[in-house]
Amino acid sequence: MRDLVQYSIEGLGDIYRAREATVREVVQAYLDTIEAREPRIKAVLQVFAERALEEASELEAKGHDGR
């Protein structure tokens, strides 16, 4: 799988249109990155992971699914 957090918003749009990733996969990639880097960076006050994943699932249900 690609490192989705390395792409610009335009690049992610291309990935969605090519059906190579879903909204939820991109959100999860960002959450994983925050979890991995936050102990060193200490820049994030609060992460709403569950809410972000729920909203990603809602978008996919509405047809905003990259696959």
HUVENWO-V469681 format. One record per residue. RES is the residue in one letter. SS is DSSP state (hx for helix, st for strand, lp for the rest). PSI is psi in whole degrees, -180 to 180 (none if undefined). Layout:
# HUVENWO-V469681
res:RES ss:SS psi:PSI
res:RES ss:SS psi:PSI
This chain:
# HUVENWO-V469681
res:M ss:lp psi:147
res:R ss:lp psi:157
res:D ss:lp psi:88
res:L ss:hx psi:-25
res:V ss:hx psi:-7
res:Q ss:hx psi:-7
res:Y ss:lp psi:148
res:S ss:lp psi:170
res:I ss:hx psi:-35
res:E ss:hx psi:-43
res:G ss:hx psi:-40
res:L ss:hx psi:-36
res:G ss:hx psi:-43
res:D ss:hx psi:-41
res:I ss:hx psi:-42
res:Y ss:hx psi:-49
res:R ss:hx psi:-33
res:A ss:lp psi:-3
res:R ss:lp psi:39
res:E ss:lp psi:-10
res:A ss:lp psi:155
res:T ss:lp psi:166
res:V ss:hx psi:-46
res:R ss:hx psi:-39
res:E ss:hx psi:-39
res:V ss:hx psi:-45
res:V ss:hx psi:-45
res:Q ss:hx psi:-38
res:A ss:hx psi:-42
res:Y ss:hx psi:-41
res:L ss:hx psi:-41
res:D ss:hx psi:-40
res:T ss:hx psi:-43
res:I ss:hx psi:-46
res:E ss:hx psi:-40
res:A ss:hx psi:-37
res:R ss:hx psi:-23
res:E ss:hx psi:-40
res:P ss:hx psi:-31
res:R ss:hx psi:-39
res:I ss:hx psi:-42
res:K ss:lp psi:52
res:A ss:lp psi:-15
res:V ss:lp psi:126
res:L ss:lp psi:-41
res:Q ss:lp psi:139
res:V ss:lp psi:128
res:F ss:lp psi:64
res:A ss:hx psi:-48
res:E ss:hx psi:-45
res:R ss:hx psi:-43
res:A ss:hx psi:-43
res:L ss:hx psi:-37
res:E ss:hx psi:-45
res:E ss:hx psi:-36
res:A ss:hx psi:-42
res:S ss:hx psi:-38
res:E ss:hx psi:-42
res:L ss:hx psi:-43
res:E ss:hx psi:-39
res:A ss:hx psi:-27
res:K ss:lp psi:4
res:G ss:lp psi:10
res:H ss:lp psi:41
res:D ss:lp psi:126
res:G ss:lp psi:-12
res:R ss:lp psi:none
